[in-house]
């Protein structure tokens, strides 16, 4: 059977599955899926800068079929075409260190919780780099540390709402202070970028945004 390719959807699916496994102390398979999430994120980002995965070669093999740690070599072979952030992440020796596709054959208990936590944090960084303009500059920690109103811009396209969903699913784990003025959920203001004032897109944007917030941050006021 032939399957369509959607690297962004695959990135989020593997990450969410990894999170479910991690929260249930299933570190072997959680670590495995974190690595695949990072792989899909980086391959998707590569495609968006013009690198065609079916044409890029690493040791004579299509990059699409390359996994970590071999995938990191792309940062050296195509450094001039990759964005600085992607190349920088791949070039770090500690990025997904010890992760290997062959770990799927390993016995139970091969991945420790500290190791899995490291891969978890590194994968989160990779997934944010995969997001398009806006979310690529964000991380949960800095957002909450700002202590001020944060404007979040987005155009009406599916990836915008997928990115919002990922970001707020992560933020939703943060504590919700009892004092309303300290609640981080009240600091966000959303801006519909490139909106046509004569179009119905604005209402559609609000509806989709409301659905994301209702799922991922249910106490959030309607946008």
DAZI-V219528 format. One record per backbone hydrogen bond with DSSP energy under -1.0 kcal/mol. CO is the residue of the C=O (numbers start at 1). NH is the residue of the N-H. If there is no record, write none. Layout:
BEGIN
CO_NH + CO_NH
END
This chain:
BEGIN
6_10 + 7_11 + 8_12 + 9_13 + 10_14 + 11_15 + 12_16 + 13_17 + 14_18 + 15_19 + 16_20 + 17_21 + 18_22 + 19_23 + 21_26 + 22_25 + 25_27 + 26_30 + 27_31 + 28_32 + 29_33 + 30_34 + 31_35 + 32_36 + 33_37 + 34_38 + 35_39 + 36_40 + 37_41 + 38_42 + 39_43 + 40_44 + 41_45 + 42_46 + 43_47 + 44_48 + 46_49 + 46_51 + 47_50 + 52_55 + 52_56 + 53_64 + 56_63 + 58_61 + 61_58 + 62_65 + 63_66 + 67_71 + 69_72 + 70_73 + 71_74 + 72_75 + 73_76 + 73_77 + 74_78 + 78_81 + 78_82 + 83_87 + 84_88 + 85_89 + 86_90 + 87_91 + 92_95 + 94_97 + 96_99 + 100_103 + 101_104 + 102_105 + 103_106 + 107_110 + 112_116 + 113_117 + 114_118 + 115_119 + 116_120 + 117_121 + 118_122 + 119_123 + 120_124 + 121_125 + 122_126 + 123_127 + 124_128 + 125_129 + 126_130 + 132_136 + 134_137 + 135_138 + 139_143 + 140_144 + 141_145 + 142_146 + 150_189 + 152_191 + 154_193 + 155_157 + 157_161 + 158_162 + 159_163 + 160_164 + 161_165 + 162_166 + 163_167 + 164_168 + 165_169 + 166_170 + 167_171 + 168_172 + 170_173 + 171_174 + 179_182 + 180_183 + 183_186 + 184_187 + 187_150 + 189_152 + 191_154 + 191_193 + 196_199 + 200_204 + 201_205 + 202_206 + 203_207 + 204_208 + 205_209 + 206_210 + 207_211 + 208_212 + 209_213 + 210_214 + 211_215 + 212_216 + 213_217 + 217_220
END
